[in-house]
Every structure is written in C-alpha cells, then in structure tokens.
Amino acid sequence: MHFTSEQHLDDGVVEREFVLGEIPGTLWTPGSAPAPLVLMAHNNGLPRREPRLVARARYTAARGYAVATIDAAGCGDRPRSAADDRARADLRRAMQAGEPVDEIFESFVGPLVEKAVPEWRTTLDALLALPEVDGPVGYSGWTALGIHLAVTEPRIAAAGFFAGGYVPRAQREEARQVTVPLLFLLQWDDEGNPRQRALDLFDAFGTKEKTLHANLGGHTGTPWFELEDGGRFYDRHLR
C-alpha cells in the first residue's frame, strides 16, 4: 500500500489517498488510534470521490472510526471499457423505459461483484496491517457487494446496506447465509429499485439481528439522521 497524498481535516480526521497494486483508494482516520475499521463501498459505477460517500466517510471517521473506500474495476480513476459503458447505458435506458432489466443486470453487475470482493479482501489485509487501523471490521454501502463480502469474509462483524431491489440472483441466494448484525436502509419511493424486491431481500437475510429503516423519498434521498443511527449501530457492534 503506497500513500500518495495526505490532508488534515476538521475534527482531527486525516484523509489519505493510496494505491494498492492497480487499486486506488482513500483512507480516513480519526485522531484516536488504533480505530475500528468501516469499509465503505458505493454502488457500482460511482467513484470513491462521489460527494455523498465522502460526506459519510468523514462523518464516520470523526465519530472515531477508520474508514476506507476503493474504486471498483471500471469506476472512478480506473480504466473503463467500451463494453462497460454500453452495459451501463443499456441498463439505464431499460430502467427509464420501464422495460425488464434482470438479464442486463445479471450479465453486468454479477461479474462486477465477483471481481470486487477479492480486491476488497486484499485491501482489508493491507489496512489491518497499519498501526492506526484495528478490528473489528464493519461494512457500509452497496448491497450486492456487501452480501458477498459478509458471506466470504469472516472479519466482517456488522453490515449496513443501502437497500436496492435489484441484486444478482447469486447474492439473493447468499442472503440466507448472512449472519452478522444488519442495518438495512430502504427508500420507499426509490425510482430505480422495486420496493417489494427489497422487502423480500430483507426477509431472506439469515441473521437473527436485522433492522429495517424505511424513509419516504427517492434513491438519493436517504435522510442525514440515518447516518447518525448508522453510527450508533457500529458503536454497538464494533466497540
């Protein structure tokens, strides 16, 4: 892991950009160290510098957690292929037209999840080797990736998912194997994710401790107070 920049923010938070092989990422650490770690993954196609993710990361770090995010293959600072761009365009067009999107979604998002999990696990190895980062480890963000990571990575102790109804079939099946405490956020009027699918997914999770928070509004309208509730969720399970 090679750090390429360092910036000191308010509340004693330090923001550092890093490169791990071909993987670019950002690490935020609080003034207190070592700190429990939260892996924060944005939905596929969005960069790690997306303002909503950065705001969440800075808030969580100021609360006393180390927070890390990376760009998935084909996202952010990483090369994007023409095939990726076509698949994203086809998916957007089908969703906007109200057409069936399951097959497009499976062929595009399924492989993204499979590629992303080994990179997150490699990143986790490197992060936990740093003196300022400690376990236990939490996860926050992209639901499909989080399901696969929670099932395959035993160091994940708690997970917060931003609910999306469109999750690959493999992850819908894996949901039954998720046993860590779970906080599931659902936007009731999410224009891009069917509500009933998200409710069915919540029902399928195998964990004995799962909480669903539903709020009115569209996909990007999650209220800020949910970030505060999420902080309390991680306080219970990572401290």
C-alpha positions as CSV (number, residue, x, y, z in Angstrom):
1,M,0.0,0.0,0.0
2,H,1.5,3.3,-1.1
3,F,0.1,6.6,0.2
4,T,0.1,9.4,-2.4
5,S,-1.4,12.3,-0.5
6,E,-2.4,13.4,3.0
7,Q,-4.8,16.1,4.1
8,H,-5.7,17.1,7.7
9,L,-9.4,17.9,8.0
10,D,-11.7,19.2,10.8
11,D,-12.2,17.2,14.0
12,G,-8.7,15.7,13.7
13,V,-9.6,13.5,10.7
14,V,-6.7,12.7,8.3
15,E,-7.6,11.9,4.7
16,R,-5.1,9.9,2.6
17,E,-5.2,8.7,-0.9
18,F,-3.5,5.3,-1.6
19,V,-2.7,2.9,-4.3
20,L,-2.6,-0.9,-3.8
21,G,-1.4,-2.5,-7.0
22,E,-3.9,-1.3,-9.5
23,I,-6.5,-0.4,-6.8
24,P,-6.8,3.3,-5.9
25,G,-8.4,4.1,-2.6
26,T,-8.9,6.6,0.2
27,L,-8.4,6.1,3.9
28,W,-9.8,8.4,6.6
29,T,-8.5,8.0,10.2
30,P,-9.6,9.8,13.4
31,G,-7.3,11.4,15.9
32,S,-7.6,8.4,18.2
33,A,-5.7,5.3,17.1
34,P,-5.9,2.4,16.6
35,A,-9.5,2.7,15.4
36,P,-12.1,0.1,14.3
37,L,-12.5,-0.1,10.6
38,V,-15.5,0.5,8.4
39,L,-15.3,-0.5,4.7
40,M,-17.5,1.9,2.7
41,A,-18.5,0.9,-0.9
42,H,-20.5,3.0,-3.2
43,N,-22.8,1.4,-5.8
44,N,-21.2,0.1,-9.0
45,G,-20.2,2.8,-11.5
46,L,-19.8,5.6,-9.0
47,P,-16.3,6.9,-8.0
48,R,-14.9,6.8,-4.4
49,R,-14.8,10.6,-4.5
50,E,-18.6,10.9,-5.0
51,P,-19.6,13.7,-2.6
52,R,-22.3,11.6,-0.8
53,L,-19.7,8.9,0.0
54,V,-17.1,11.4,1.1
55,A,-19.5,13.1,3.4
56,R,-20.5,9.8,5.0
57,A,-16.9,8.7,5.4
58,R,-15.8,12.0,7.0
59,Y,-18.7,11.9,9.5
60,T,-17.9,8.3,10.4
61,A,-14.2,9.0,10.8
62,A,-15.0,12.0,13.1
63,R,-17.0,9.6,15.2
64,G,-13.9,7.6,15.9
65,Y,-13.6,5.0,13.0
66,A,-11.1,4.4,10.3
67,V,-13.0,4.4,7.0
68,A,-11.7,3.1,3.7
69,T,-13.1,3.0,0.2
70,I,-11.7,1.9,-3.2
71,D,-12.7,2.4,-6.8
72,A,-14.2,-0.8,-8.3
73,A,-12.9,-2.0,-11.7
74,G,-14.1,0.3,-14.4
75,C,-15.1,3.0,-11.9
76,G,-13.6,6.3,-10.8
77,D,-9.9,6.5,-11.6
78,R,-9.8,3.0,-13.1
79,P,-10.0,2.3,-16.9
80,R,-13.4,1.8,-18.3
81,S,-14.1,-0.4,-21.3
82,A,-16.5,0.4,-24.2
83,A,-18.4,-2.8,-23.2
84,D,-18.8,-1.5,-19.6
85,D,-20.1,1.9,-20.9
86,R,-22.6,0.1,-23.2
87,A,-23.8,-2.1,-20.5
88,R,-24.4,0.8,-18.1
89,A,-26.2,2.7,-20.9
90,D,-28.4,-0.3,-21.7
91,L,-29.3,-0.7,-18.1
92,R,-30.2,3.0,-17.6
93,R,-32.2,3.0,-20.8
94,A,-34.2,-0.1,-19.9
95,M,-34.9,1.2,-16.4
96,Q,-36.1,4.6,-17.7
97,A,-38.3,2.9,-20.2
98,G,-39.8,0.5,-17.7
99,E,-38.5,-2.5,-19.6
100,P,-37.3,-5.8,-18.0
101,V,-33.7,-5.3,-16.8
102,D,-33.0,-8.6,-15.0
103,E,-30.8,-10.2,-17.7
104,I,-28.9,-7.0,-18.4
105,F,-28.3,-6.6,-14.7
106,E,-27.2,-10.2,-14.2
107,S,-24.7,-10.0,-17.1
108,F,-23.2,-6.7,-16.0
109,V,-23.5,-6.5,-12.2
110,G,-22.9,-10.1,-11.3
111,P,-19.3,-10.2,-12.7
112,L,-18.6,-6.8,-11.1
113,V,-19.4,-8.2,-7.7
114,E,-17.3,-11.3,-8.3
115,K,-14.3,-9.1,-9.3
116,A,-14.8,-6.6,-6.5
117,V,-14.8,-8.9,-3.5
118,P,-11.2,-10.2,-3.9
119,E,-10.0,-6.6,-4.2
120,W,-11.8,-5.6,-1.1
121,R,-10.3,-8.5,0.8
122,T,-6.8,-7.7,-0.4
123,T,-7.4,-4.1,0.7
124,L,-8.6,-5.3,4.1
125,D,-5.4,-7.3,4.6
126,A,-3.3,-4.2,3.9
127,L,-5.4,-1.9,6.0
128,L,-5.3,-4.1,9.1
129,A,-1.5,-4.2,8.9
130,L,-1.4,-0.4,9.5
131,P,-0.8,0.6,13.2
132,E,-3.7,3.2,13.1
133,V,-6.3,0.6,12.0
134,D,-7.8,-2.2,14.1
135,G,-10.6,-4.6,14.1
136,P,-13.4,-5.4,14.4
137,V,-14.5,-4.5,10.9
138,G,-17.8,-3.1,9.6
139,Y,-19.2,-2.7,6.1
140,S,-21.4,0.1,4.7
141,G,-22.9,0.6,1.3
142,W,-23.5,-1.3,-1.9
143,T,-25.9,-4.2,-1.1
144,A,-24.8,-6.8,-3.6
145,L,-21.1,-6.5,-2.8
146,G,-21.9,-6.3,0.9
147,I,-23.8,-9.6,0.9
148,H,-21.0,-11.5,-0.9
149,L,-18.3,-9.9,1.3
150,A,-20.2,-10.7,4.5
151,V,-20.6,-14.3,3.5
152,T,-17.0,-14.8,2.3
153,E,-15.0,-12.6,4.7
154,P,-15.1,-13.7,8.4
155,R,-13.6,-10.5,9.6
156,I,-16.8,-8.5,8.8
157,A,-18.6,-8.1,12.2
158,A,-21.6,-5.9,11.2
159,A,-23.0,-4.5,7.9
160,G,-25.1,-1.6,6.8
161,F,-26.8,-1.9,3.4
162,F,-28.4,0.8,1.3
163,A,-31.3,-1.3,0.0
164,G,-31.7,-1.9,-3.6
165,G,-34.3,-4.3,-5.1
166,Y,-32.0,-5.2,-8.0
167,V,-29.5,-7.7,-6.6
168,P,-28.0,-10.5,-8.7
169,R,-29.5,-13.9,-8.2
170,A,-26.3,-15.3,-6.6
171,Q,-26.5,-12.7,-3.9
172,R,-30.2,-13.2,-3.3
173,E,-29.4,-16.8,-2.6
174,E,-26.3,-15.8,-0.4
175,A,-28.5,-13.5,1.7
176,R,-29.7,-16.6,3.7
177,Q,-26.0,-17.1,4.7
178,V,-25.6,-13.6,6.1
179,T,-25.4,-14.0,9.9
180,V,-23.8,-10.7,11.1
181,P,-25.9,-7.9,12.6
182,L,-27.5,-5.9,9.8
183,L,-29.0,-2.4,9.3
184,F,-31.0,-2.2,6.1
185,L,-31.9,1.2,4.7
186,L,-34.8,1.5,2.3
187,Q,-36.0,4.5,0.3
188,W,-39.8,3.9,0.0
189,D,-40.1,5.7,-3.4
190,D,-36.8,4.6,-5.0
191,E,-37.5,5.1,-8.7
192,G,-34.8,2.5,-9.7
193,N,-35.3,-0.3,-7.2
194,P,-38.6,-2.2,-6.7
195,R,-39.8,-1.9,-3.1
196,Q,-41.1,-5.4,-2.9
197,R,-37.9,-6.9,-4.0
198,A,-36.0,-5.0,-1.3
199,L,-38.5,-6.2,1.3
200,D,-38.2,-9.8,0.1
201,L,-34.4,-9.5,0.3
202,F,-34.6,-8.2,3.9
203,D,-36.9,-11.1,4.8
204,A,-34.3,-13.6,3.3
205,F,-31.3,-12.5,5.4
206,G,-30.3,-15.3,7.7
207,T,-29.1,-13.1,10.6
208,K,-31.0,-13.1,13.9
209,E,-30.3,-9.4,14.3
210,K,-31.6,-7.3,11.4
211,T,-33.2,-3.9,11.4
212,L,-35.1,-2.2,8.5
213,H,-35.3,1.6,8.3
214,A,-37.7,2.8,5.6
215,N,-38.0,6.5,4.7
216,L,-40.1,8.3,2.1
217,G,-38.2,9.7,-0.9
218,G,-36.2,8.6,-4.0
219,H,-32.9,6.8,-4.4
220,T,-30.6,9.6,-3.2
221,G,-32.9,10.9,-0.5
222,T,-31.7,9.0,2.5
223,P,-32.1,11.4,5.5
224,W,-29.0,12.5,7.2
225,F,-30.2,11.2,10.6
226,E,-29.8,7.7,9.2
227,L,-26.1,8.3,9.2
228,E,-26.3,9.2,12.9
229,D,-28.3,6.0,13.5
230,G,-25.8,4.1,11.5
231,G,-23.0,5.4,13.8
232,R,-24.9,4.1,16.8
233,F,-25.3,0.7,15.0
234,Y,-21.5,0.5,14.5
235,D,-20.9,1.7,18.1
236,R,-22.9,-1.3,19.4
237,H,-21.1,-3.9,17.3
238,L,-17.6,-2.6,16.6
239,R,-16.6,-1.3,20.0
